[in-house]
Amino acid sequence: MMSSDLPSVIHLNIGGKKFSTTIDTLTQREPHSMLAAMFSGRHSVCKDHQKGFVFVDRDGKHFRHILNWLRDGVVPILQDSEYPELLREAEYYQLLGLIESINSFIHKRKEDEESKAELTRMDVIKCIQSERVRLRGVNLSGLDLSKLDLSGVDFSFACLRDAFFSRANLQSAKFRDAEADGSNFHNANLRECEFISANLGGAVLAGANLQSANLQDACLIHCSFSGADLRSAHLQTADLTEANLEGANLEGANLKGAKLSGANLQGANLQRAYLRQVDLRDTLLEGAKLGGANLLGAIR
C-alpha cells in the first residue's frame, strides 16, 4: 500500500483489540520506529479489506499507552509489574524514545522509594533500648521522634528533613553532616550535641537547651533559636544568616567568623561571647547584652 493509498485515519486491530488513530500520530514522534515504517507507504501492511482494519499480531493490552505516548510523549502511571510488559511492546515497535523514558521513569521511582523513611518511630524506639545506638546515614525524614530519650544516639550523615524532635532528650547526640533542614527541636535537650557541618536551614530550635553544643560550620540559615540556651556553644564560622536569636542566651559562646547578616539578636545575652571577625552591621542588636564580649576585629 503506497502513501497516496493510506487514509488520514488508520484503524488498527492489535491482537483483537481495535484502535483508531492518524498517520501523523504513528509517524511523527518516533519517525524511525517500526510503526512509522509500516505507515510510511514504503511497506505493505496486513489489512482486512472488508472491515478496514490493519492487523498487527501483538497483544493489544498496552497499545493504548503506545498511542498516548505517540500523541503526548507522556509515560503512563502503571503498576510496577506492568512496566516490563510495556517495555517489551516498546522494544517490539522500536520506539526508542519510549524505551528511554520508561527506563528513566523506573529509575526515578526506585530512587524515590529509596529516599522514603527507612525506619518508623517504633523502629527507633526499639533501637534505643540497646546500649549503643547508631543511626548513621539512615533516612528518618518526616518522622515524629518527639519526647523520646535519644541521648547519645549517633545521627551523623542521616537524613532528618522535617523530623520532629520536640522535647526529646538528645544530650550528647551526634548530628555531624546530617541533613536536618526544616526539622523541629523545640524545647529539646541538645546539651553537648555535635552538629558540625550539619544542615539545619529553617529548623526550629526555640527554647532548646544547647549548652556547650558544637555547631561549628553548620548551616543555620533562617533557624529559630528564640529563647534558646546557647551558653558556651561553639558556633565558629556557622552560617546564621537571618536566624532568629531573639532573647537567646549566648553567654560565653564562640561565634568567631560566624555569618550574622540579617540575624535577630535583640535582647540576646552575649556577655563574654567571642565575636572576633564577625560582621555585625546588618545584625539586630537592640537590647542585647555585650558586657565582656570579645569584639576584636568585629565590624559594627
C-alpha positions as protocol buffer text, in pm:
chain_id: "A"
residue {
  index: 1
  type: MET
  ca { x: 0 y: 0 z: 0 }
}
residue {
  index: 2
  type: MET
  ca { x: 154 y: 334 z: -109 }
}
residue {
  index: 3
  type: SER
  ca { x: 133 y: 658 z: 93 }
}
residue {
  index: 4
  type: SER
  ca { x: -124 y: 801 z: -150 }
}
residue {
  index: 5
  type: ASP
  ca { x: -344 y: 500 z: -75 }
}
residue {
  index: 6
  type: LEU
  ca { x: -334 y: 547 z: 302 }
}
residue {
  index: 7
  type: PRO
  ca { x: -628 y: 734 z: 458 }
}
residue {
  index: 8
  type: SER
  ca { x: -551 y: 1004 z: 717 }
}
residue {
  index: 9
  type: VAL
  ca { x: -737 y: 798 z: 979 }
}
residue {
  index: 10
  type: ILE
  ca { x: -599 y: 449 z: 1039 }
}
residue {
  index: 11
  type: HIS
  ca { x: -796 y: 167 z: 1202 }
}
residue {
  index: 12
  type: LEU
  ca { x: -580 y: -90 z: 1380 }
}
residue {
  index: 13
  type: ASN
  ca { x: -651 y: -438 z: 1508 }
}
residue {
  index: 14
  type: ILE
  ca { x: -383 y: -521 z: 1765 }
}
residue {
  index: 15
  type: GLY
  ca { x: -431 y: -884 z: 1864 }
}
residue {
  index: 16
  type: GLY
  ca { x: -810 y: -844 z: 1853 }
}
residue {
  index: 17
  type: LYS
  ca { x: -830 y: -501 z: 2019 }
}
residue {
  index: 18
  type: LYS
  ca { x: -946 y: -217 z: 1791 }
}
residue {
  index: 19
  type: PHE
  ca { x: -790 y: 128 z: 1779 }
}
residue {
  index: 20
  type: SER
  ca { x: -824 y: 431 z: 1557 }
}
residue {
  index: 21
  type: THR
  ca { x: -558 y: 697 z: 1507 }
}
residue {
  index: 22
  type: THR
  ca { x: -393 y: 908 z: 1236 }
}
residue {
  index: 23
  type: ILE
  ca { x: -88 y: 863 z: 1018 }
}
residue {
  index: 24
  type: ASP
  ca { x: 69 y: 1171 z: 1178 }
}
residue {
  index: 25
  type: THR
  ca { x: 39 y: 1014 z: 1524 }
}
residue {
  index: 26
  type: LEU
  ca { x: 203 y: 692 z: 1405 }
}
residue {
  index: 27
  type: THR
  ca { x: 490 y: 859 z: 1222 }
}
residue {
  index: 28
  type: GLN
  ca { x: 586 y: 1196 z: 1369 }
}
residue {
  index: 29
  type: ARG
  ca { x: 707 y: 1147 z: 1729 }
}
residue {
  index: 30
  type: GLU
  ca { x: 908 y: 831 z: 1657 }
}
residue {
  index: 31
  type: PRO
  ca { x: 995 y: 859 z: 1284 }
}
residue {
  index: 32
  type: HIS
  ca { x: 1244 y: 568 z: 1298 }
}
residue {
  index: 33
  type: SER
  ca { x: 1009 y: 321 z: 1466 }
}
residue {
  index: 34
  type: MET
  ca { x: 855 y: 12 z: 1310 }
}
residue {
  index: 35
  type: LEU
  ca { x: 510 y: 176 z: 1325 }
}
residue {
  index: 36
  type: ALA
  ca { x: 636 y: 479 z: 1132 }
}
residue {
  index: 37
  type: ALA
  ca { x: 792 y: 247 z: 874 }
}
residue {
  index: 38
  type: MET
  ca { x: 470 y: 47 z: 841 }
}
residue {
  index: 39
  type: PHE
  ca { x: 268 y: 355 z: 755 }
}
residue {
  index: 40
  type: SER
  ca { x: 525 y: 547 z: 557 }
}
residue {
  index: 41
  type: GLY
  ca { x: 393 y: 393 z: 236 }
}
residue {
  index: 42
  type: ARG
  ca { x: 719 y: 208 z: 176 }
}
residue {
  index: 43
  type: HIS
  ca { x: 594 y: -123 z: 316 }
}
residue {
  index: 44
  type: SER
  ca { x: 288 y: -336 z: 265 }
}
residue {
  index: 45
  type: VAL
  ca { x: 63 y: -396 z: 566 }
}
residue {
  index: 46
  type: CYS
  ca { x: -178 y: -674 z: 650 }
}
residue {
  index: 47
  type: LYS
  ca { x: -524 y: -527 z: 606 }
}
residue {
  index: 48
  type: ASP
  ca { x: -871 y: -673 z: 641 }
}
residue {
  index: 49
  type: HIS
  ca { x: -1029 y: -503 z: 338 }
}
residue {
  index: 50
  type: GLN
  ca { x: -1383 y: -596 z: 441 }
}
residue {
  index: 51
  type: LYS
  ca { x: -1357 y: -437 z: 786 }
}
residue {
  index: 52
  type: GLY
  ca { x: -1089 y: -179 z: 703 }
}
residue {
  index: 53
  type: PHE
  ca { x: -854 y: -266 z: 993 }
}
residue {
  index: 54
  type: VAL
  ca { x: -477 y: -308 z: 969 }
}
residue {
  index: 55
  type: PHE
  ca { x: -390 y: -618 z: 1168 }
}
residue {
  index: 56
  type: VAL
  ca { x: -80 y: -643 z: 1395 }
}
residue {
  index: 57
  type: ASP
  ca { x: -19 y: -976 z: 1565 }
}
residue {
  index: 58
  type: ARG
  ca { x: 63 y: -844 z: 1914 }
}
residue {
  index: 59
  type: ASP
  ca { x: -115 y: -837 z: 2250 }
}
residue {
  index: 60
  type: GLY
  ca { x: -317 y: -516 z: 2248 }
}
residue {
  index: 61
  type: LYS
  ca { x: -322 y: -472 z: 2629 }
}
residue {
  index: 62
  type: HIS
  ca { x: -79 y: -179 z: 2630 }
}
residue {
  index: 63
  type: PHE
  ca { x: -127 y: -42 z: 2282 }
}
residue {
  index: 64
  type: ARG
  ca { x: -340 y: 248 z: 2407 }
}
residue {
  index: 65
  type: HIS
  ca { x: -38 y: 356 z: 2614 }
}
residue {
  index: 66
  type: ILE
  ca { x: 175 y: 332 z: 2300 }
}
residue {
  index: 67
  type: LEU
  ca { x: -68 y: 559 z: 2116 }
}
residue {
  index: 68
  type: ASN
  ca { x: -84 y: 806 z: 2405 }
}
residue {
  index: 69
  type: TRP
  ca { x: 294 y: 820 z: 2409 }
}
residue {
  index: 70
  type: LEU
  ca { x: 297 y: 894 z: 2035 }
}
residue {
  index: 71
  type: ARG
  ca { x: 34 y: 1163 z: 2089 }
}
residue {
  index: 72
  type: ASP
  ca { x: 158 y: 1332 z: 2406 }
}
residue {
  index: 73
  type: GLY
  ca { x: 505 y: 1197 z: 2490 }
}
residue {
  index: 74
  type: VAL
  ca { x: 395 y: 1102 z: 2844 }
}
residue {
  index: 75
  type: VAL
  ca { x: 483 y: 775 z: 3021 }
}
residue {
  index: 76
  type: PRO
  ca { x: 166 y: 632 z: 3184 }
}
residue {
  index: 77
  type: ILE
  ca { x: 127 y: 559 z: 3555 }
}
residue {
  index: 78
  type: LEU
  ca { x: 109 y: 180 z: 3584 }
}
residue {
  index: 79
  type: GLN
  ca { x: 151 y: -97 z: 3837 }
}
residue {
  index: 80
  type: ASP
  ca { x: 518 y: -185 z: 3880 }
}
residue {
  index: 81
  type: SER
  ca { x: 461 y: -527 z: 3722 }
}
residue {
  index: 82
  type: GLU
  ca { x: 322 y: -365 z: 3404 }
}
residue {
  index: 83
  type: TYR
  ca { x: 627 y: -158 z: 3312 }
}
residue {
  index: 84
  type: PRO
  ca { x: 828 y: -459 z: 3185 }
}
residue {
  index: 85
  type: GLU
  ca { x: 528 y: -553 z: 2968 }
}
residue {
  index: 86
  type: LEU
  ca { x: 506 y: -203 z: 2821 }
}
residue {
  index: 87
  type: LEU
  ca { x: 881 y: -201 z: 2772 }
}
residue {
  index: 88
  type: ARG
  ca { x: 859 y: -523 z: 2569 }
}
residue {
  index: 89
  type: GLU
  ca { x: 596 y: -369 z: 2342 }
}
residue {
  index: 90
  type: ALA
  ca { x: 804 y: -52 z: 2302 }
}
residue {
  index: 91
  type: GLU
  ca { x: 1103 y: -265 z: 2204 }
}
residue {
  index: 92
  type: TYR
  ca { x: 894 y: -461 z: 1952 }
}
residue {
  index: 93
  type: TYR
  ca { x: 770 y: -141 z: 1786 }
}
residue {
  index: 94
  type: GLN
  ca { x: 1123 y: 6 z: 1809 }
}
residue {
  index: 95
  type: LEU
  ca { x: 1003 y: 316 z: 1995 }
}
residue {
  index: 96
  type: LEU
  ca { x: 1344 y: 433 z: 2116 }
}
residue {
  index: 97
  type: GLY
  ca { x: 1213 y: 746 z: 2288 }
}
residue {
  index: 98
  type: LEU
  ca { x: 956 y: 549 z: 2485 }
}
residue {
  index: 99
  type: ILE
  ca { x: 1215 y: 287 z: 2582 }
}
residue {
  index: 100
  type: GLU
  ca { x: 1444 y: 556 z: 2720 }
}
residue {
  index: 101
  type: SER
  ca { x: 1160 y: 733 z: 2902 }
}
residue {
  index: 102
  type: ILE
  ca { x: 1034 y: 411 z: 3064 }
}
residue {
  index: 103
  type: ASN
  ca { x: 1383 y: 324 z: 3188 }
}
residue {
  index: 104
  type: SER
  ca { x: 1429 y: 677 z: 3325 }
}
residue {
  index: 105
  type: PHE
  ca { x: 1087 y: 665 z: 3491 }
}
residue {
  index: 106
  type: ILE
  ca { x: 1157 y: 328 z: 3655 }
}
residue {
  index: 107
  type: HIS
  ca { x: 1497 y: 454 z: 3779 }
}
residue {
  index: 108
  type: LYS
  ca { x: 1340 y: 769 z: 3928 }
}
residue {
  index: 109
  type: ARG
  ca { x: 1067 y: 569 z: 4103 }
}
residue {
  index: 110
  type: LYS
  ca { x: 1330 y: 342 z: 4251 }
}
residue {
  index: 111
  type: GLU
  ca { x: 1525 y: 642 z: 4378 }
}
residue {
  index: 112
  type: ASP
  ca { x: 1206 y: 794 z: 4524 }
}
residue {
  index: 113
  type: GLU
  ca { x: 1127 y: 468 z: 4705 }
}
residue {
  index: 114
  type: GLU
  ca { x: 1478 y: 451 z: 4846 }
}
residue {
  index: 115
  type: SER
  ca { x: 1451 y: 812 z: 4969 }
}
residue {
  index: 116
  type: LYS
  ca { x: 1144 y: 734 z: 5182 }
}
residue {
  index: 117
  type: ALA
  ca { x: 1181 y: 684 z: 5555 }
}
residue {
  index: 118
  type: GLU
  ca { x: 1364 y: 361 z: 5628 }
}
residue {
  index: 119
  type: LEU
  ca { x: 1259 y: 342 z: 5991 }
}
residue {
  index: 120
  type: THR
  ca { x: 941 y: 413 z: 6181 }
}
residue {
  index: 121
  type: ARG
  ca { x: 908 y: 574 z: 6523 }
}
residue {
  index: 122
  type: MET
  ca { x: 860 y: 226 z: 6670 }
}
residue {
  index: 123
  type: ASP
  ca { x: 1177 y: 103 z: 6497 }
}
residue {
  index: 124
  type: VAL
  ca { x: 1370 y: 389 z: 6656 }
}
residue {
  index: 125
  type: ILE
  ca { x: 1223 y: 314 z: 7000 }
}
residue {
  index: 126
  type: LYS
  ca { x: 1333 y: -48 z: 6966 }
}
residue {
  index: 127
  type: CYS
  ca { x: 1682 y: 65 z: 6860 }
}
residue {
  index: 128
  type: ILE
  ca { x: 1731 y: 296 z: 7157 }
}
residue {
  index: 129
  type: GLN
  ca { x: 1660 y: 14 z: 7401 }
}
residue {
  index: 130
  type: SER
  ca { x: 2008 y: -116 z: 7324 }
}
residue {
  index: 131
  type: GLU
  ca { x: 2311 y: 36 z: 7494 }
}
residue {
  index: 132
  type: ARG
  ca { x: 2481 y: 184 z: 7185 }
}
residue {
  index: 133
  type: VAL
  ca { x: 2266 y: 329 z: 6912 }
}
residue {
  index: 134
  type: ARG
  ca { x: 2400 y: 429 z: 6573 }
}
residue {
  index: 135
  type: LEU
  ca { x: 2161 y: 563 z: 6312 }
}
residue {
  index: 136
  type: ARG
  ca { x: 2434 y: 700 z: 6088 }
}
residue {
  index: 137
  type: GLY
  ca { x: 2321 y: 770 z: 5735 }
}
residue {
  index: 138
  type: VAL
  ca { x: 1965 y: 643 z: 5778 }
}
residue {
  index: 139
  type: ASN
  ca { x: 1661 y: 824 z: 5644 }
}
residue {
  index: 140
  type: LEU
  ca { x: 1432 y: 949 z: 5921 }
}
residue {
  index: 141
  type: SER
  ca { x: 1285 y: 1242 z: 5731 }
}
residue {
  index: 142
  type: GLY
  ca { x: 942 y: 1346 z: 5849 }
}
residue {
  index: 143
  type: LEU
  ca { x: 933 y: 1111 z: 6149 }
}
residue {
  index: 144
  type: ASP
  ca { x: 781 y: 1214 z: 6483 }
}
residue {
  index: 145
  type: LEU
  ca { x: 1051 y: 1142 z: 6741 }
}
residue {
  index: 146
  type: SER
  ca { x: 923 y: 1389 z: 6998 }
}
residue {
  index: 147
  type: LYS
  ca { x: 970 y: 1327 z: 7372 }
}
residue {
  index: 148
  type: LEU
  ca { x: 1193 y: 1023 z: 7321 }
}
residue {
  index: 149
  type: ASP
  ca { x: 1514 y: 964 z: 7512 }
}
residue {
  index: 150
  type: LEU
  ca { x: 1767 y: 976 z: 7226 }
}
residue {
  index: 151
  type: SER
  ca { x: 2066 y: 1079 z: 7435 }
}
residue {
  index: 152
  type: GLY
  ca { x: 2397 y: 975 z: 7285 }
}
residue {
  index: 153
  type: VAL
  ca { x: 2245 y: 848 z: 6959 }
}
residue {
  index: 154
  type: ASP
  ca { x: 2468 y: 890 z: 6652 }
}
residue {
  index: 155
  type: PHE
  ca { x: 2266 y: 1052 z: 6371 }
}
residue {
  index: 156
  type: SER
  ca { x: 2573 y: 1154 z: 6170 }
}
residue {
  index: 157
  type: PHE
  ca { x: 2511 y: 1180 z: 5794 }
}
residue {
  index: 158
  type: ALA
  ca { x: 2143 y: 1091 z: 5847 }
}
residue {
  index: 159
  type: CYS
  ca { x: 1856 y: 1250 z: 5654 }
}
residue {
  index: 160
  type: LEU
  ca { x: 1635 y: 1420 z: 5913 }
}
residue {
  index: 161
  type: ARG
  ca { x: 1445 y: 1668 z: 5696 }
}
residue {
  index: 162
  type: ASP
  ca { x: 1125 y: 1785 z: 5866 }
}
residue {
  index: 163
  type: ALA
  ca { x: 1176 y: 1536 z: 6150 }
}
residue {
  index: 164
  type: PHE
  ca { x: 1006 y: 1625 z: 6481 }
}
residue {
  index: 165
  type: PHE
  ca { x: 1228 y: 1614 z: 6791 }
}
residue {
  index: 166
  type: SER
  ca { x: 1028 y: 1849 z: 7014 }
}
residue {
  index: 167
  type: ARG
  ca { x: 1103 y: 1796 z: 7387 }
}
residue {
  index: 168
  type: ALA
  ca { x: 1323 y: 1496 z: 7308 }
}
residue {
  index: 169
  type: ASN
  ca { x: 1630 y: 1425 z: 7521 }
}
residue {
  index: 170
  type: LEU
  ca { x: 1919 y: 1439 z: 7273 }
}
residue {
  index: 171
  type: GLN
  ca { x: 2201 y: 1516 z: 7513 }
}
residue {
  index: 172
  type: SER
  ca { x: 2541 y: 1430 z: 7361 }
}
residue {
  index: 173
  type: ALA
  ca { x: 2378 y: 1306 z: 7039 }
}
residue {
  index: 174
  type: LYS
  ca { x: 2580 y: 1339 z: 6718 }
}
residue {
  index: 175
  type: PHE
  ca { x: 2443 y: 1513 z: 6407 }
}
residue {
  index: 176
  type: ARG
  ca { x: 2766 y: 1566 z: 6215 }
}
residue {
  index: 177
  type: ASP
  ca { x: 2691 y: 1639 z: 5845 }
}
residue {
  index: 178
  type: ALA
  ca { x: 2324 y: 1549 z: 5896 }
}
residue {
  index: 179
  type: GLU
  ca { x: 2060 y: 1690 z: 5660 }
}
residue {
  index: 180
  type: ALA
  ca { x: 1810 y: 1828 z: 5911 }
}
residue {
  index: 181
  type: ASP
  ca { x: 1665 y: 2126 z: 5727 }
}
residue {
  index: 182
  type: GLY
  ca { x: 1313 y: 2209 z: 5839 }
}
residue {
  index: 183
  type: SER
  ca { x: 1339 y: 1986 z: 6147 }
}
residue {
  index: 184
  type: ASN
  ca { x: 1180 y: 2080 z: 6479 }
}
residue {
  index: 185
  type: PHE
  ca { x: 1384 y: 2071 z: 6803 }
}
residue {
  index: 186
  type: HIS
  ca { x: 1152 y: 2295 z: 7003 }
}
residue {
  index: 187
  type: ASN
  ca { x: 1235 y: 2273 z: 7376 }
}
residue {
  index: 188
  type: ALA
  ca { x: 1460 y: 1972 z: 7314 }
}
residue {
  index: 189
  type: ASN
  ca { x: 1761 y: 1890 z: 7533 }
}
residue {
  index: 190
  type: LEU
  ca { x: 2060 y: 1929 z: 7300 }
}
residue {
  index: 191
  type: ARG
  ca { x: 2333 y: 1981 z: 7558 }
}
residue {
  index: 192
  type: GLU
  ca { x: 2680 y: 1892 z: 7428 }
}
residue {
  index: 193
  type: CYS
  ca { x: 2536 y: 1777 z: 7095 }
}
residue {
  index: 194
  type: GLU
  ca { x: 2759 y: 1774 z: 6787 }
}
residue {
  index: 195
  type: PHE
  ca { x: 2618 y: 1949 z: 6479 }
}
residue {
  index: 196
  type: ILE
  ca { x: 2946 y: 2007 z: 6296 }
}
residue {
  index: 197
  type: SER
  ca { x: 2878 y: 2090 z: 5927 }
}
residue {
  index: 198
  type: ALA
  ca { x: 2513 y: 1987 z: 5965 }
}
residue {
  index: 199
  type: ASN
  ca { x: 2242 y: 2148 z: 5753 }
}
residue {
  index: 200
  type: LEU
  ca { x: 1971 y: 2289 z: 5981 }
}
residue {
  index: 201
  type: GLY
  ca { x: 1836 y: 2551 z: 5743 }
}
residue {
  index: 202
  type: GLY
  ca { x: 1494 y: 2670 z: 5862 }
}
residue {
  index: 203
  type: ALA
  ca { x: 1497 y: 2441 z: 6165 }
}
residue {
  index: 204
  type: VAL
  ca { x: 1310 y: 2533 z: 6485 }
}
residue {
  index: 205
  type: LEU
  ca { x: 1529 y: 2526 z: 6797 }
}
residue {
  index: 206
  type: ALA
  ca { x: 1331 y: 2777 z: 7000 }
}
residue {
  index: 207
  type: GLY
  ca { x: 1363 y: 2714 z: 7374 }
}
residue {
  index: 208
  type: ALA
  ca { x: 1611 y: 2432 z: 7319 }
}
residue {
  index: 209
  type: ASN
  ca { x: 1897 y: 2366 z: 7560 }
}
residue {
  index: 210
  type: LEU
  ca { x: 2215 y: 2387 z: 7350 }
}
residue {
  index: 211
  type: GLN
  ca { x: 2466 y: 2445 z: 7627 }
}
residue {
  index: 212
  type: SER
  ca { x: 2817 y: 2356 z: 7505 }
}
residue {
  index: 213
  type: ALA
  ca { x: 2674 y: 2219 z: 7178 }
}
residue {
  index: 214
  type: ASN
  ca { x: 2911 y: 2218 z: 6881 }
}
residue {
  index: 215
  type: LEU
  ca { x: 2755 y: 2385 z: 6575 }
}
residue {
  index: 216
  type: GLN
  ca { x: 3080 y: 2475 z: 6403 }
}
residue {
  index: 217
  type: ASP
  ca { x: 3045 y: 2526 z: 6026 }
}
residue {
  index: 218
  type: ALA
  ca { x: 2675 y: 2436 z: 6045 }
}
residue {
  index: 219
  type: CYS
  ca { x: 2419 y: 2586 z: 5809 }
}
residue {
  index: 220
  type: LEU
  ca { x: 2174 y: 2766 z: 6039 }
}
residue {
  index: 221
  type: ILE
  ca { x: 2013 y: 2998 z: 5786 }
}
residue {
  index: 222
  type: HIS
  ca { x: 1663 y: 3113 z: 5889 }
}
residue {
  index: 223
  type: CYS
  ca { x: 1679 y: 2898 z: 6204 }
}
residue {
  index: 224
  type: SER
  ca { x: 1473 y: 2995 z: 6506 }
}
residue {
  index: 225
  type: PHE
  ca { x: 1675 y: 2999 z: 6833 }
}
residue {
  index: 226
  type: SER
  ca { x: 1446 y: 3239 z: 7018 }
}
residue {
  index: 227
  type: GLY
  ca { x: 1481 y: 3186 z: 7391 }
}
residue {
  index: 228
  type: ALA
  ca { x: 1731 y: 2903 z: 7338 }
}
residue {
  index: 229
  type: ASP
  ca { x: 2014 y: 2835 z: 7584 }
}
residue {
  index: 230
  type: LEU
  ca { x: 2339 y: 2853 z: 7384 }
}
residue {
  index: 231
  type: ARG
  ca { x: 2578 y: 2919 z: 7670 }
}
residue {
  index: 232
  type: SER
  ca { x: 2935 y: 2819 z: 7579 }
}
residue {
  index: 233
  type: ALA
  ca { x: 2810 y: 2685 z: 7242 }
}
residue {
  index: 234
  type: HIS
  ca { x: 3060 y: 2652 z: 6957 }
}
residue {
  index: 235
  type: LEU
  ca { x: 2936 y: 2848 z: 6656 }
}
residue {
  index: 236
  type: GLN
  ca { x: 3263 y: 2923 z: 6479 }
}
residue {
  index: 237
  type: THR
  ca { x: 3208 y: 3005 z: 6109 }
}
residue {
  index: 238
  type: ALA
  ca { x: 2846 y: 2887 z: 6133 }
}
residue {
  index: 239
  type: ASP
  ca { x: 2604 y: 3048 z: 5887 }
}
residue {
  index: 240
  type: LEU
  ca { x: 2337 y: 3225 z: 6095 }
}
residue {
  index: 241
  type: THR
  ca { x: 2212 y: 3445 z: 5813 }
}
residue {
  index: 242
  type: GLU
  ca { x: 1865 y: 3580 z: 5905 }
}
residue {
  index: 243
  type: ALA
  ca { x: 1846 y: 3345 z: 6203 }
}
residue {
  index: 244
  type: ASN
  ca { x: 1621 y: 3444 z: 6492 }
}
residue {
  index: 245
  type: LEU
  ca { x: 1819 y: 3452 z: 6819 }
}
residue {
  index: 246
  type: GLU
  ca { x: 1594 y: 3696 z: 6999 }
}
residue {
  index: 247
  type: GLY
  ca { x: 1626 y: 3653 z: 7373 }
}
residue {
  index: 248
  type: ALA
  ca { x: 1871 y: 3365 z: 7334 }
}
residue {
  index: 249
  type: ASN
  ca { x: 2138 y: 3313 z: 7598 }
}
residue {
  index: 250
  type: LEU
  ca { x: 2477 y: 3313 z: 7419 }
}
residue {
  index: 251
  type: GLU
  ca { x: 2689 y: 3387 z: 7722 }
}
residue {
  index: 252
  type: GLY
  ca { x: 3044 y: 3267 z: 7658 }
}
residue {
  index: 253
  type: ALA
  ca { x: 2951 y: 3130 z: 7313 }
}
residue {
  index: 254
  type: ASN
  ca { x: 3219 y: 3121 z: 7043 }
}
residue {
  index: 255
  type: LEU
  ca { x: 3093 y: 3298 z: 6730 }
}
residue {
  index: 256
  type: LYS
  ca { x: 3429 y: 3367 z: 6568 }
}
residue {
  index: 257
  type: GLY
  ca { x: 3382 y: 3420 z: 6194 }
}
residue {
  index: 258
  type: ALA
  ca { x: 3010 y: 3337 z: 6207 }
}
residue {
  index: 259
  type: LYS
  ca { x: 2783 y: 3490 z: 5944 }
}
residue {
  index: 260
  type: LEU
  ca { x: 2518 y: 3702 z: 6115 }
}
residue {
  index: 261
  type: SER
  ca { x: 2381 y: 3908 z: 5825 }
}
residue {
  index: 262
  type: GLY
  ca { x: 2018 y: 3989 z: 5895 }
}
residue {
  index: 263
  type: ALA
  ca { x: 2021 y: 3788 z: 6219 }
}
residue {
  index: 264
  type: ASN
  ca { x: 1796 y: 3897 z: 6506 }
}
residue {
  index: 265
  type: LEU
  ca { x: 1989 y: 3918 z: 6835 }
}
residue {
  index: 266
  type: GLN
  ca { x: 1755 y: 4160 z: 7007 }
}
residue {
  index: 267
  type: GLY
  ca { x: 1755 y: 4106 z: 7382 }
}
residue {
  index: 268
  type: ALA
  ca { x: 2012 y: 3826 z: 7350 }
}
residue {
  index: 269
  type: ASN
  ca { x: 2271 y: 3770 z: 7620 }
}
residue {
  index: 270
  type: LEU
  ca { x: 2615 y: 3796 z: 7452 }
}
residue {
  index: 271
  type: GLN
  ca { x: 2815 y: 3859 z: 7767 }
}
residue {
  index: 272
  type: ARG
  ca { x: 3168 y: 3721 z: 7739 }
}
residue {
  index: 273
  type: ALA
  ca { x: 3080 y: 3588 z: 7393 }
}
residue {
  index: 274
  type: TYR
  ca { x: 3364 y: 3553 z: 7141 }
}
residue {
  index: 275
  type: LEU
  ca { x: 3270 y: 3771 z: 6844 }
}
residue {
  index: 276
  type: ARG
  ca { x: 3605 y: 3824 z: 6676 }
}
residue {
  index: 277
  type: GLN
  ca { x: 3596 y: 3882 z: 6299 }
}
residue {
  index: 278
  type: VAL
  ca { x: 3216 y: 3898 z: 6295 }
}
residue {
  index: 279
  type: ASP
  ca { x: 3031 y: 4144 z: 6071 }
}
residue {
  index: 280
  type: LEU
  ca { x: 2755 y: 4293 z: 6287 }
}
residue {
  index: 281
  type: ARG
  ca { x: 2649 y: 4575 z: 6055 }
}
residue {
  index: 282
  type: ASP
  ca { x: 2324 y: 4412 z: 5943 }
}
residue {
  index: 283
  type: THR
  ca { x: 2252 y: 4242 z: 6276 }
}
residue {
  index: 284
  type: LEU
  ca { x: 1970 y: 4348 z: 6506 }
}
residue {
  index: 285
  type: LEU
  ca { x: 2129 y: 4404 z: 6847 }
}
residue {
  index: 286
  type: GLU
  ca { x: 1875 y: 4624 z: 7023 }
}
residue {
  index: 287
  type: GLY
  ca { x: 1871 y: 4539 z: 7393 }
}
residue {
  index: 288
  type: ALA
  ca { x: 2147 y: 4279 z: 7355 }
}
residue {
  index: 289
  type: LYS
  ca { x: 2394 y: 4241 z: 7644 }
}
residue {
  index: 290
  type: LEU
  ca { x: 2753 y: 4267 z: 7524 }
}
residue {
  index: 291
  type: GLY
  ca { x: 2936 y: 4311 z: 7855 }
}
residue {
  index: 292
  type: GLY
  ca { x: 3279 y: 4146 z: 7841 }
}
residue {
  index: 293
  type: ALA
  ca { x: 3227 y: 4026 z: 7482 }
}
residue {
  index: 294
  type: ASN
  ca { x: 3541 y: 3988 z: 7270 }
}
residue {
  index: 295
  type: LEU
  ca { x: 3476 y: 4211 z: 6966 }
}
residue {
  index: 296
  type: LEU
  ca { x: 3833 y: 4233 z: 6835 }
}
residue {
  index: 297
  type: GLY
  ca { x: 3816 y: 4269 z: 6458 }
}
residue {
  index: 298
  type: ALA
  ca { x: 3435 y: 4272 z: 6458 }
}
residue {
  index: 299
  type: ILE
  ca { x: 3267 y: 4512 z: 6214 }
}
residue {
  index: 300
  type: ARG
  ca { x: 2989 y: 4721 z: 6365 }
}
